[in-house]
Amino acid sequence: MSIDIRPLDAPERLGTPDAVEFEAYVELTAQVEESVWGHRRFSYEAAELLPEFHDDRYTGRQAFAAWDADRCIGRAEVQWEQSEGARTAEITVGVAAAERRRGIGTALLRRAEVHARSIGREVLTGFSDVPPAGLELAGPRLEAPDGTGSIPAADPGAAFATRHGYRLGQLERVSGLTVTGRFDEFRSLLAERLAARDAASAAYRLVGWIDRAPEELLDSLAVAHASMATDPPAGGITIDEEAWDADRVRAGETLALAGGRTTLVQAAIAPDGAVAGYTELSLPPNSVAVFQWDTIVLGPHRGHRLGMLLKLGNLVRLGETAPERSDIYTWNADENEHMLAINIALGFTPRGMSAEWQRA
Ligand SMILES: CC(C)(COP(=O)(O)OP(=O)(O)OC[C@H]1O[C@@H](n2cnc3c(N)ncnc32)[C@H](O)[C@@H]1OP(=O)(O)O)[C@@H](O)C(=O)NCCC(=O)NCCS
């Protein structure tokens, strides 16, 4: 049997003969996620992903699929930031559970690495996920340069990455919060926190929206997005600076909407009218899950307890908008004590780890 690895073409539309390979690729990706996590809550649907394949203005993307006749049995994807000066490319590899340890992952990784080099990226990164049971594996452990977390060296993703010359650059803690039945509590907590604000904190106005930001906030929101790329701790991983402007903010909103995702944003506005911080919840279609993506309070505005206010404001909005959603998931650097402290206070609990790798 011969395995064929070739670049994946994104079709114009789903449900057409041209879309069959893309749809098989997305299904294989979901199967790999399920093999790691035991569920598909972190997977994308084809309709969510397709718009991202069609818009490479800000994030470049090239996928490769491994085929055994017409069966998709593996995938690799390269993604890269398009901003001037960007040096990195992120590679994701996955192989169907029944086809592992036959060299398919290696062949896919090599193909992705060649592509990344061909577009001039000299720093290669990637990630692998470790579910709670995987963290308990016996044997030697790998520690990230910062923080106290570790993962077993024998975890399949870790063994594969280290075998290919990647070193562990950072561990992210995956945390989950079940929100069912808690929305009244979030409302009371927000009211208490608002009532207890001191004058410096009360000088910030809280503004929230769904899907599309108010026009007058776009420029300063773009500044906050750019900081989101570089402010959080990065451990031993090289992070590219991202150039953001109002158009990029709008493009991101349009992509989310095109993919069927609802976005809830809570922002704090400084007395001068600029965004001082924001937090984002993303609601994928056909799911009870919610993803807590960006949360940032910009440097000059820290120390006013805005982080917790932002999160509570958005949790209240979630209860008003989508009370049927049951679980929020978030990824934080294991050494990001301030962010983790807020999440733990809200009741988030550990659900596994994501390991970030960088080729040495
Ligand atoms: C990691 C993954 C992509 C490997 O795919 P694969 O096709 O099995 O990989 P290969 O057969 O090319 O393995 C190459 C080498 O990696 C190492 N390796 C891979 N899986 C391993 C495992 N489960 N235990 C120990 N070593 C492993 C071995 O050194 C292996 O060589 P060997 O089989 O000659 O001993 C696959 O297990 C997978 O899809 N896992 C879930 C997704 C994931 O973690 N992706 C991120 C990878 S960074």
The ligand as a Tripos MOL2 file, in Angstrom:
@<TRIPOS>MOLECULE
LIG
   48    50     1     0     0
SMALL
NO_CHARGES

@<TRIPOS>ATOM
      1 C1          2.3830   12.5030   17.2560 C.3       1 LIG1
      2 C2          1.8370   11.7980   15.9880 C.3       1 LIG1
      3 C3          1.5620   12.8520   14.9100 C.3       1 LIG1
      4 C4          2.9240   10.8190   15.4710 C.3       1 LIG1
      5 O1          2.5100   10.2590   14.2330 O.3       1 LIG1
      6 P1          3.1350    8.8630   13.7060 P.3       1 LIG1
      7 O2          2.7220    8.7000   12.3100 O.co2     1 LIG1
      8 O3          2.8080    7.7930   14.6950 O.co2     1 LIG1
      9 O4          4.6940    9.2070   13.8180 O.3       1 LIG1
     10 P2          5.9230    8.3610   13.2190 P.3       1 LIG1
     11 O5          5.5010    6.9460   12.9670 O.co2     1 LIG1
     12 O6          6.4790    9.1220   12.0950 O.co2     1 LIG1
     13 O7          6.9170    8.3970   14.4820 O.3       1 LIG1
     14 C5          8.2540    8.8570   14.3760 C.3       1 LIG1
     15 C6          8.9780    8.6890   15.6990 C.3       1 LIG1
     16 O8          8.3800    9.5040   16.7140 O.3       1 LIG1
     17 C7          8.4490    8.8240   17.9850 C.3       1 LIG1
     18 N1          7.0940    8.4480   18.4250 N.ar      1 LIG1
     19 C8          5.9300    8.6580   17.7580 C.ar      1 LIG1
     20 N2          4.9030    8.2070   18.5080 N.ar      1 LIG1
     21 C9          5.4050    7.6990   19.6340 C.ar      1 LIG1
     22 C10         4.8540    7.0770   20.7960 C.ar      1 LIG1
     23 N3          3.5210    6.8810   20.8960 N.pl3     1 LIG1
     24 N4          5.6770    6.6780   21.7840 N.ar      1 LIG1
     25 C11         7.0030    6.8490   21.6800 C.ar      1 LIG1
     26 N5          7.6070    7.3980   20.5900 N.ar      1 LIG1
     27 C12         6.8220    7.8390   19.5950 C.ar      1 LIG1
     28 C13         9.2620    7.5470   17.7210 C.3       1 LIG1
     29 O9         10.6190    7.8850   17.8750 O.3       1 LIG1
     30 C14         8.9280    7.2920   16.2580 C.3       1 LIG1
     31 O10         9.8840    6.4860   15.6270 O.3       1 LIG1
     32 P3          9.7920    4.8550   15.7500 P.3       1 LIG1
     33 O11         8.3600    4.4780   15.4510 O.co2     1 LIG1
     34 O12        10.7600    4.3860   14.7280 O.co2     1 LIG1
     35 O13        10.1500    4.5300   17.1650 O.co2     1 LIG1
     36 C15         0.5680   10.9630   16.3160 C.3       1 LIG1
     37 O14         0.8040   10.1560   17.4580 O.3       1 LIG1
     38 C16        -0.6340   11.8130   16.5810 C.2       1 LIG1
     39 O15        -1.3580   12.1730   15.6530 O.2       1 LIG1
     40 N6         -0.8570   12.1630   17.8600 N.am      1 LIG1
     41 C17        -1.9530   13.0650   18.2180 C.3       1 LIG1
     42 C18        -1.7020   14.4500   17.6730 C.3       1 LIG1
     43 C19        -0.4060   15.0950   18.1770 C.2       1 LIG1
     44 O16        -0.0030   14.9290   19.3230 O.2       1 LIG1
     45 N7          0.2160   15.8980   17.3060 N.am      1 LIG1
     46 C20         1.3030   16.7580   17.6620 C.3       1 LIG1
     47 C21         2.6560   16.2180   17.3130 C.3       1 LIG1
     48 S1          3.9060   17.3980   17.8320 S.3       1 LIG1
@<TRIPOS>BOND
     1     1     2 1
     2     2     3 1
     3     2     4 1
     4     2    36 1
     5     4     5 1
     6     5     6 1
     7     6     7 2
     8     6     8 1
     9     6     9 1
    10     9    10 1
    11    10    11 2
    12    10    12 1
    13    10    13 1
    14    13    14 1
    15    14    15 1
    16    15    16 1
    17    15    30 1
    18    16    17 1
    19    17    18 1
    20    17    28 1
    21    18    19 ar
    22    18    27 ar
    23    19    20 ar
    24    20    21 ar
    25    21    22 ar
    26    21    27 ar
    27    22    23 1
    28    22    24 ar
    29    24    25 ar
    30    25    26 ar
    31    26    27 ar
    32    28    29 1
    33    28    30 1
    34    30    31 1
    35    31    32 1
    36    32    33 2
    37    32    34 1
    38    32    35 1
    39    36    37 1
    40    36    38 1
    41    38    39 2
    42    38    40 1
    43    40    41 1
    44    41    42 1
    45    42    43 1
    46    43    44 2
    47    43    45 1
    48    45    46 1
    49    46    47 1
    50    47    48 1
@<TRIPOS>SUBSTRUCTURE
     1 LIG1         1 GROUP 0 **** ****
